[in-house]
Amino acid sequence: MFAKPFCLLALVAISTSCSTPDSCCPNTSTAIVKTPADFQSIGKKFKNVLRLPQFETTTNAIIATANLTMTNANAALDRVGKLGVGEVNFVNTVRALDDNAVQIGEAMNRLYLIKETSTNAALREAATEAVKQLQDWGVSLDYREDVYRAVKAYADTQPTLSGEEAKLLNETMRDYRRAGLALPKAQRDAVEKLRKELSSVTTDFDSNITKAKKAIAFSKSELDGAPESLLTAPGVKTGEKEYSVQINVTWQYLAVLEHVKSEAVRKRVITEQHGLAKTENAPLVAKILTLRHQIATKLGYSNWADFQLEVKMANNGKTAIEFEEKLRDGLQPKMESELAEFRKLKAAETGDANAQINLWDFRYYAEQLRKTKFNVDSEQLRNFFPLQNVLNGMFAIYQRIFSLKFERVDPPYKWVEDLQLWAVTDSETAEPLGYFYLDLFPREGKYHHFAMFPIIDGKRLADGTYQRPVVSLVCNFTPPSGETPSLLDHDSVDTLFHEFGHAMHAILTRASFSRFSGTSVPRDFVEAPSQMLENWAWDKKVLDSFAADYRDPSKKIPPAILDQLKAAKYATYACHYRRQLSFGLTDLVLHTQITDANSGESLSLANKTLSDTFLPQPEGSAFLCYFGHFTGYDAGYYGYAWADAIAADLATVFEHSPDGYYDIATGRRMRDEIYSQGDSRDVNISIEKFLGRPRSIEPFLKKIGAQPAK
């Protein structure tokens, strides 16, 4: 099946932060010189296949793709299912299933991207229905008894396999067991029915989030403190004295919570945002959790968390919960200290000596602390981060450390006019490695956050050629306004470095099978390589390569400001992390404690866990109904912290290298031992080969200021 996305202006005349763009970005071609046909031709010399997706542009084409995908896949499975015991081998069973999964996955990936990014509402609706249809049908593929018999017949020969082939056979048989193929037919049929129902309901849940939108009108005085980037953004000024904030648009919502002085406004915005999709998704939350629990117990697991985590690094729910609780408790003293700082600021601002910090306060007072104690104004820092400069600078860095070259290509098809397409090649050998799209700005009906969407996976084809990957980065940066370019806050720069790391992970793969390609690694590891790359956005040498005031490129971020920015970050890091842990623990609590009998208590249990771990939820909160990670990352949100612990350890290798974050030899080792491997071997092996030692949690605990467990 397909992979869900991982959690970025048309190109204008390039204004870089260095006086000579070619020296700053030596391997980046912003002019369109080569065509997709050129890269396809060059790729043949390396036995690589480079092709771009053929996107469906009509509702009929979407329907036809869904139908053709099912027809072709069923025919391929029929061929496997007809094999006799004496005919089975690796190629016509296990490899055939991986080949079939590629065809299904490509169709699903395209349709999912259309569903989340198309400017045409009818196409989005058609793609949503097609995805639902394919997901429902896809569940049934696991229950083809004829196919299972053929694969099992091959496995029973106990073939002598090694490496990826052995791993693929073992995991294929594990999948059949986890689908219930070893159960009596009646029980197996029951599991299949439940899985199909779950697939349909989760698709509806996701679509309701994408559709959810709400604008709240305020006067300019109510928005006192709001940044100009919000007040002047297209569509925000809706009357002579009226400004409408789209609370489903992340950057607008955060602009209010971080900067608006009025507590009443902040409270209203967060309360309303925590109610998005409530009517539609509240009943689906209970239904989803019930279905998950029923499936898990019928398959012999105690709960959904144990079922989901069996195939991840954590292995079971208990291990994940203990990990999160250890961090929660270790951060308690620091969080109390941070909240005390916030209370002082609120008391001084409001005159209330007994002022308390609420959920709608912490971002605002964290920003005030940055301004007052650390003299950091995140809005002023935007001037140093015009989007195109950040892209150029990031490209130059990643090209250097990973030995790559990025070249702009004219896409044969654009789903939005300002879409960009870039080709990636090896700078030493000129081997084409793949493509990435950039879809940068928010619009109606578009996916609301930041994520990397896989489109075509890397895979060794039957004729020995290698199909190179294609991905898309879907982002929602503050758009340009008038003469002012798109300006990023530092958090967005951090996010861009992270998401582009996912693109690199996907594109640099050398795995032979799509199942192990690129980011197809355990979910509690997949964020680690990208989280590690966030460190680049905090390094003075790195930032100086591209961060400059767009009004006067000679002005760089002063070292003292960067030091203050770092100090400000860690001054509020316990609150940041306890908020993250509140999501992870809520996710795990729901998937270990909710059963058929108490599913009606799902929202109240979620609110209690969120409140106990961080700050009390607003009255009537239904945060879970708008929590996109409830699907795709179910029982897996802990993976962000788990992966962050690994990322902190990985970063130490660069930190101790001769050229630090610019070290080419270390970057090449990261490319070869982590990115190119994907899941073709146990990720623990990949981690240790890169580190040159067993992994450690100590760098992470030090980074977040957590006290060691007693």
Backbone hydrogen bonds, N-H to C=O, Kabsch-Sander energy under -0.5 kcal/mol:
donor,donor_aa,acceptor,acceptor_aa,energy
6,F,452,M,-2.9
7,C,5,P,-0.7
16,T,14,I,-0.6
23,S,20,T,-1.3
24,C,20,T,-1.6
25,C,21,P,-3.3
28,T,25,C,-1.6
29,S,27,N,-0.6
29,S,406,F,-2.1
30,T,28,T,-0.7
33,V,31,A,-0.9
33,V,408,R,-0.6
38,D,35,T,-0.6
39,F,35,T,-1.7
40,Q,36,P,-2.2
41,S,37,A,-2.2
42,I,38,D,-2.5
43,G,39,F,-2.5
44,K,40,Q,-1.1
45,K,41,S,-0.6
45,K,42,I,-1.1
46,F,42,I,-0.5
46,F,43,G,-1.2
47,K,44,K,-1.4
48,N,43,G,-2.9
49,V,466,Y,-3.3
50,L,48,N,-0.6
51,R,49,V,-0.5
55,F,53,P,-0.9
62,I,58,T,-1.8
63,I,59,T,-2.2
64,A,60,N,-2.6
65,T,61,A,-2.4
66,A,62,I,-2.1
67,N,63,I,-2.4
68,L,64,A,-3.0
69,T,65,T,-2.6
70,M,66,A,-1.9
71,T,67,N,-2.4
72,N,68,L,-2.9
73,A,69,T,-2.2
74,N,70,M,-2.5
75,A,71,T,-2.0
76,A,72,N,-2.2
77,L,73,A,-2.3
78,D,74,N,-2.2
79,R,75,A,-1.7
80,V,76,A,-1.4
81,G,77,L,-3.1
82,K,78,D,-1.4
83,L,80,V,-1.5
87,E,84,G,-1.8
88,V,84,G,-0.9
93,T,89,N,-0.7
93,T,90,F,-0.7
95,R,90,F,-2.6
96,A,91,V,-0.6
97,L,93,T,-1.9
98,D,94,V,-1.6
99,D,95,R,-2.6
100,N,96,A,-2.2
101,A,97,L,-2.3
102,V,98,D,-1.6
103,Q,99,D,-1.5
104,I,100,N,-2.1
105,G,101,A,-3.1
106,E,102,V,-2.5
107,A,103,Q,-1.5
108,M,104,I,-2.6
109,N,105,G,-3.1
110,R,106,E,-2.2
111,L,107,A,-2.5
112,Y,108,M,-2.8
113,L,109,N,-2.1
114,I,110,R,-2.4
115,K,111,L,-2.5
116,E,112,Y,-1.5
117,T,113,L,-1.5
118,S,114,I,-2.2
119,T,415,W,-0.6
121,A,119,T,-0.6
124,R,120,N,-2.2
125,E,121,A,-2.4
126,A,122,A,-2.4
127,A,123,L,-2.9
128,T,124,R,-2.2
129,E,125,E,-2.2
130,A,126,A,-2.3
131,V,127,A,-2.8
132,K,128,T,-2.2
133,Q,129,E,-2.4
134,L,130,A,-2.8
135,Q,131,V,-2.7
136,D,132,K,-2.3
137,W,133,Q,-2.4
138,G,134,L,-2.9
139,V,135,Q,-1.5
140,S,136,D,-0.8
140,S,137,W,-0.7
141,L,137,W,-0.7
141,L,138,G,-0.9
142,D,138,G,-0.6
142,D,139,V,-1.2
143,Y,140,S,-1.4
144,R,141,L,-1.2
145,E,143,Y,-1.2
148,Y,144,R,-2.5
149,R,145,E,-2.4
150,A,146,D,-1.7
151,V,147,V,-2.5
152,K,148,Y,-2.9
153,A,149,R,-2.2
154,Y,150,A,-1.7
155,A,151,V,-2.6
156,D,152,K,-2.7
157,T,153,A,-0.5
157,T,154,Y,-1.3
158,Q,155,A,-1.9
161,L,159,P,-1.1
165,E,162,S,-1.0
166,A,162,S,-1.1
167,K,163,G,-2.1
168,L,164,E,-2.9
169,L,165,E,-2.2
170,N,166,A,-2.4
171,E,167,K,-2.5
172,T,168,L,-2.0
173,M,169,L,-2.3
174,R,170,N,-1.9
175,D,171,E,-2.2
176,Y,172,T,-1.8
177,R,173,M,-2.0
178,R,174,R,-2.6
179,A,175,D,-1.6
180,G,176,Y,-0.7
180,G,177,R,-1.1
181,L,176,Y,-2.5
183,L,180,G,-2.0
188,R,184,P,-2.5
189,D,185,K,-2.9
190,A,186,A,-1.7
191,V,187,Q,-2.1
192,E,188,R,-2.3
193,K,189,D,-2.2
194,L,190,A,-2.1
195,R,191,V,-2.6
196,K,192,E,-2.1
197,E,193,K,-2.0
198,L,194,L,-2.6
199,S,195,R,-2.4
200,S,196,K,-2.0
201,V,197,E,-2.4
202,T,198,L,-2.6
203,T,199,S,-1.6
204,D,200,S,-1.8
205,F,201,V,-2.3
206,D,202,T,-2.5
207,S,203,T,-2.3
208,N,204,D,-2.3
209,I,205,F,-1.5
210,T,206,D,-2.1
211,K,207,S,-2.3
212,A,208,N,-1.4
216,I,245,V,-2.2
218,F,243,Y,-3.0
220,K,241,K,-0.5
223,L,219,S,-1.2
224,D,221,S,-1.4
226,A,223,L,-2.8
230,L,227,P,-1.4
231,L,227,P,-1.8
232,T,228,E,-2.7
233,A,230,L,-1.1
236,V,233,A,-2.0
237,K,233,A,-0.6
238,T,236,V,-0.9
238,T,242,E,-1.3
239,G,242,E,-1.3
243,Y,218,F,-2.9
244,S,236,V,-3.4
245,V,216,I,-2.7
245,V,243,Y,-0.6
246,Q,244,S,-0.5
247,I,214,K,-2.1
247,I,245,V,-1.0
248,N,214,K,-0.5
249,V,246,Q,-1.6
250,T,248,N,-0.7
250,T,448,H,-0.6
252,Q,249,V,-0.7
253,Y,249,V,-2.3
254,L,250,T,-2.6
255,A,251,W,-1.8
256,V,252,Q,-1.6
257,L,253,Y,-2.0
258,E,254,L,-2.4
259,H,255,A,-1.2
260,V,256,V,-2.0
261,K,224,D,-2.6
266,R,262,S,-2.2
267,K,263,E,-2.9
268,R,264,A,-2.2
269,V,265,V,-2.6
270,I,266,R,-2.4
271,T,267,K,-2.5
272,E,268,R,-2.8
273,Q,269,V,-2.4
274,H,270,I,-2.1
275,G,272,E,-1.4
276,L,273,Q,-1.2
278,K,275,G,-1.9
281,N,277,A,-3.1
282,A,278,K,-2.5
285,V,281,N,-2.3
286,A,282,A,-1.3
287,K,283,P,-1.8
288,I,284,L,-3.2
289,L,285,V,-2.4
290,T,286,A,-2.1
291,L,287,K,-2.6
292,R,288,I,-2.6
293,H,289,L,-2.1
294,Q,290,T,-2.5
295,I,291,L,-2.5
296,A,292,R,-2.5
297,T,293,H,-2.5
298,K,294,Q,-2.1
299,L,295,I,-1.5
300,G,297,T,-1.2
301,Y,296,A,-2.7
305,A,591,H,-1.8
307,F,303,N,-1.7
308,Q,304,W,-3.0
309,L,305,A,-2.6
310,E,306,D,-0.8
310,E,307,F,-0.6
311,V,308,Q,-0.8
312,K,309,L,-1.7
315,N,309,L,-0.9
316,N,314,A,-0.9
320,A,316,N,-1.5
321,I,317,G,-2.8
322,E,318,K,-2.5
323,F,319,T,-1.9
324,E,320,A,-2.3
325,E,321,I,-3.0
326,K,322,E,-2.1
327,L,323,F,-1.7
328,R,324,E,-2.7
329,D,325,E,-2.7
330,G,326,K,-2.1
331,L,327,L,-1.7
332,Q,328,R,-0.6
332,Q,329,D,-0.8
335,M,331,L,-2.8
336,E,332,Q,-2.4
337,S,333,P,-1.8
338,E,334,K,-2.3
339,L,335,M,-2.8
340,A,336,E,-1.8
341,E,337,S,-1.6
342,F,338,E,-2.1
343,R,339,L,-2.6
344,K,340,A,-1.8
345,L,341,E,-1.8
346,K,342,F,-2.5
347,A,343,R,-2.9
348,A,344,K,-2.3
349,E,345,L,-1.9
350,T,346,K,-2.8
351,G,347,A,-2.3
353,A,351,G,-0.8
355,A,352,D,-1.7
358,N,356,Q,-0.6
359,L,616,P,-0.5
361,D,358,N,-2.0
362,F,358,N,-1.3
365,Y,361,D,-2.7
366,A,362,F,-1.8
367,E,363,R,-2.0
368,Q,364,Y,-2.2
369,L,365,Y,-2.4
370,R,366,A,-1.9
371,K,367,E,-1.9
372,T,368,Q,-3.2
373,K,369,L,-1.9
374,F,369,L,-1.4
376,V,370,R,-4.0
377,D,375,N,-0.5
378,S,376,V,-0.7
381,L,377,D,-1.8
382,R,378,S,-0.7
382,R,379,E,-0.8
383,N,380,Q,-1.2
384,F,381,L,-1.9
385,F,382,R,-2.3
387,L,486,S,-3.0
389,N,386,P,-0.5
390,V,386,P,-2.1
391,L,387,L,-2.7
392,N,388,Q,-2.6
393,G,389,N,-2.8
394,M,390,V,-2.9
395,F,391,L,-2.9
396,A,392,N,-2.3
397,I,393,G,-1.9
398,Y,394,M,-2.6
399,Q,395,F,-2.6
400,R,396,A,-1.9
401,I,397,I,-2.5
402,F,398,Y,-1.8
403,S,399,Q,-0.6
403,S,400,R,-0.8
404,L,399,Q,-2.3
405,K,425,T,-2.2
406,F,27,N,-1.0
407,E,423,A,-2.2
408,R,29,S,-2.2
409,V,421,L,-2.8
419,L,416,V,-1.8
420,Q,438,L,-2.0
421,L,409,V,-0.6
422,W,436,F,-2.6
423,A,407,E,-3.1
424,V,434,G,-3.0
425,T,405,K,-2.5
426,D,431,E,-2.7
427,S,403,S,-1.7
428,E,403,S,-0.5
430,A,426,D,-2.6
433,L,424,V,-3.6
434,G,424,V,-1.2
435,Y,469,P,-1.8
436,F,422,W,-2.4
437,Y,471,V,-2.1
438,L,420,Q,-2.3
439,D,473,L,-2.5
440,L,438,L,-0.5
446,K,443,R,-1.9
447,Y,116,E,-2.8
451,A,474,V,-2.2
452,M,6,F,-2.3
453,F,451,A,-0.6
453,F,472,S,-3.4
455,I,470,V,-2.2
456,I,470,V,-2.1
459,K,467,Q,-1.6
460,R,512,S,-2.2
461,L,459,K,-0.5
461,L,465,T,-3.3
464,G,461,L,-2.1
466,Y,47,K,-2.6
467,Q,459,K,-3.1
467,Q,465,T,-0.5
468,R,49,V,-2.5
468,R,466,Y,-0.6
470,V,456,I,-2.2
471,V,435,Y,-1.7
472,S,453,F,-2.2
473,L,437,Y,-2.5
474,V,451,A,-3.0
474,V,472,S,-0.6
475,C,439,D,-3.3
475,C,473,L,-0.6
476,N,8,L,-0.9
477,F,440,L,-2.6
481,S,484,T,-2.5
484,T,481,S,-2.5
488,L,385,F,-2.7
492,S,489,D,-0.5
493,V,489,D,-1.6
494,D,490,H,-2.4
495,T,491,D,-2.3
496,L,492,S,-2.5
497,F,493,V,-2.3
498,H,494,D,-1.9
499,E,495,T,-3.1
500,F,496,L,-2.4
501,G,497,F,-1.0
501,G,498,H,-0.6
502,H,498,H,-1.1
503,A,499,E,-1.5
504,M,500,F,-2.3
505,H,501,G,-2.4
506,A,502,H,-2.2
507,I,503,A,-2.8
508,L,504,M,-2.5
509,T,506,A,-0.9
510,R,676,S,-2.6
516,F,513,F,-1.6
517,S,514,S,-1.3
520,S,517,S,-2.4
521,V,519,T,-2.4
525,F,522,P,-2.4
526,V,522,P,-1.7
528,A,525,F,-1.9
531,Q,527,E,-3.2
532,M,528,A,-2.4
533,L,529,P,-1.0
534,E,530,S,-0.6
534,E,531,Q,-1.0
535,N,532,M,-1.6
536,W,533,L,-1.1
537,A,534,E,-1.1
538,W,535,N,-1.7
539,D,536,W,-1.2
543,L,539,D,-2.9
544,D,540,K,-2.5
545,S,541,K,-0.6
545,S,542,V,-1.2
546,F,543,L,-1.8
547,A,543,L,-3.8
548,A,384,F,-1.1
548,A,546,F,-0.7
549,D,552,D,-0.5
549,D,555,K,-2.2
550,Y,383,N,-2.4
552,D,549,D,-1.1
555,K,552,D,-2.7
556,K,554,S,-0.6
557,I,547,A,-0.5
561,I,558,P,-0.6
562,L,558,P,-1.9
563,D,559,P,-2.6
564,Q,560,A,-2.3
565,L,561,I,-2.7
566,K,562,L,-2.5
567,A,563,D,-2.5
568,A,564,Q,-3.0
569,K,565,L,-2.2
570,Y,566,K,-2.4
571,A,567,A,-1.6
572,T,568,A,-0.8
572,T,569,K,-0.9
573,Y,570,Y,-0.6
576,H,572,T,-2.0
577,Y,573,Y,-2.8
578,R,574,A,-2.8
579,R,575,C,-2.1
580,Q,576,H,-1.7
581,L,577,Y,-2.9
582,S,578,R,-1.9
583,F,579,R,-1.4
584,G,580,Q,-2.2
585,L,581,L,-3.1
586,T,582,S,-1.8
587,D,583,F,-2.4
588,L,584,G,-2.0
589,V,585,L,-3.2
590,L,586,T,-2.7
591,H,587,D,-1.6
592,T,589,V,-1.1
593,Q,589,V,-2.3
594,I,590,L,-1.6
599,S,595,T,-0.5
599,S,596,D,-0.6
601,E,598,N,-2.2
602,S,599,S,-1.6
605,L,601,E,-2.7
606,A,602,S,-2.4
607,N,603,L,-2.7
608,K,604,S,-2.1
609,T,605,L,-2.4
610,L,606,A,-2.7
611,S,607,N,-2.4
612,D,608,K,-2.8
613,T,609,T,-2.0
614,F,610,L,-2.0
621,S,618,P,-2.0
622,A,274,H,-2.1
625,C,622,A,-1.9
626,Y,623,F,-1.9
627,F,624,L,-1.3
628,G,626,Y,-1.0
630,F,627,F,-2.1
631,T,628,G,-1.3
633,Y,629,H,-0.8
636,G,633,Y,-2.8
637,Y,633,Y,-0.6
639,G,636,G,-2.0
640,Y,637,Y,-2.0
641,A,638,Y,-0.6
642,W,638,Y,-2.4
643,A,639,G,-3.1
644,D,640,Y,-2.1
645,A,641,A,-2.0
646,I,642,W,-1.3
647,A,643,A,-3.0
648,A,644,D,-2.4
649,D,645,A,-1.2
650,L,646,I,-2.7
651,A,647,A,-2.4
652,T,648,A,-0.8
652,T,649,D,-0.7
653,V,649,D,-0.5
653,V,650,L,-1.4
654,F,650,L,-0.7
655,E,651,A,-2.4
656,H,652,T,-1.7
657,S,654,F,-1.7
660,G,657,S,-1.5
662,Y,659,D,-2.3
663,D,660,G,-1.8
667,G,663,D,-2.0
668,R,664,I,-2.6
669,R,665,A,-1.8
670,M,666,T,-2.4
671,R,667,G,-2.5
672,D,668,R,-2.7
673,E,669,R,-3.0
674,I,670,M,-1.9
675,Y,670,M,-1.9
676,S,671,R,-3.1
678,G,674,I,-1.4
679,D,516,F,-2.4
680,S,677,Q,-2.6
685,I,682,D,-1.1
686,S,682,D,-1.4
687,I,683,V,-2.8
688,E,684,N,-2.2
689,K,685,I,-2.4
690,F,686,S,-2.0
691,L,687,I,-2.8
692,G,688,E,-2.9
693,R,688,E,-0.6
700,F,697,I,-0.5
701,L,697,I,-2.1
702,K,698,E,-2.3
703,K,699,P,-1.9
704,I,700,F,-2.2
705,G,701,L,-0.9
706,A,701,L,-1.7
707,Q,330,G,-2.5
